[in-house]
Amino acid sequence: MTDLDPLQGVPMVRVLDGDGNEVMRGWYARHENRQPCVVDDALRPEDVDHLVLHDEIADWGMPRKMIATKVTPPHTIEVIK
């Protein structure tokens, strides 16, 4: 493994639209967007975002930023094997 290779065991994902067409590739991230209180509180489904981290488009040789895109229905996330 080199510094250019992805970490072993961390799969790349793709996002599919409602018709099953691929619209994006990147890496999955789960984000809890609210800190639960210590007493009588738990995360609800709306408190968790499912994100795909991907690179923005750039011209050749130019730097690219990383973008986190929230994935919501009808879009789905599928692991690329």
Disulfide bonds with the S-S distance in Angstrom:
none
